[in-house]
Amino acid sequence: MNYQEFIEIRSDKRFGKPCIKGTRISVYDVLNWLSNGMSKQDIVADFSELSEEMINACLAFAADKEHKLKVAS
């Protein structure tokens, strides 16, 4: 998935946190909702500006960030 289509980082929005384009909803917000048991359908129902594809982009962004972490030796 090309998450760059949906995720942007702007210094003037949410203090530079990665957000879904066109919203003030951060990747962290979406991941937090998922980790607290909300389904993708629940999130879309509560936030009509989001789609399941945008939620998947948040997951892909987080996976890519985790993959790029360096292990301290």
N, C-alpha and C positions, 0 to 999 in steps of 0.2 A: 504494500500500500504506500502511496505517495502522500504522506501526512502533511507535507508542505502546502498542499492545496487547501488545507483546512486550518492549519495552525500558524499563528504569527507571534512574533516577539517584538513589541514596541515599547520603548522606554516611557512613552507618555500614557501607557495603558497598564493598569494593575502593577505598577512599579517594575515593568519589564518581564513579568511572568509570562510564560507561553499561554496564549489564549486562543480560543476558536475565533477565526476571522469574522468580523462584523458583530461581535458580541463582547461583553466583558466577562464571559465565563472562562475561567482558567482550566487548563488541563488538570491541575490539582483538584479543582472543584469536582470535575467529572470522575476522576479516579476515587476521590473520597466518597462520592455517592455510591459508586459501584462497590467499594469495599464495605460500605455500611448496609449492603443488601438490596439496593435499588436495582431493578433490571433496566436494560436499555429502553424497554418500552415505557417503564415508569418515568424515566428521565425525559424522554421525548414528550410524554403526556404532560409533565410539569413545565417543560421548557420547549414550547412549540417552535422556537427558532433553531432547535437542534434536530439532527437526524441521526439515525443509527450509524451512518457512514462517518459522521463527525465524531461520534463516540469511539468508533473503531480507530479513527485517526489519533485520538488521545491515547488509546492503548498502544498503538504502533509507535507513537512518539516516546512513550515511557519505556517500551521495550528497546528502542534504539538507544535511548539515553543509558539504560542499564547495560546494554551490550558494550557501550563505549567507555564504561568506567574502568579505570586502571586499578589493579590490585596492588596495594602497598606491600612491599616485601620486608 
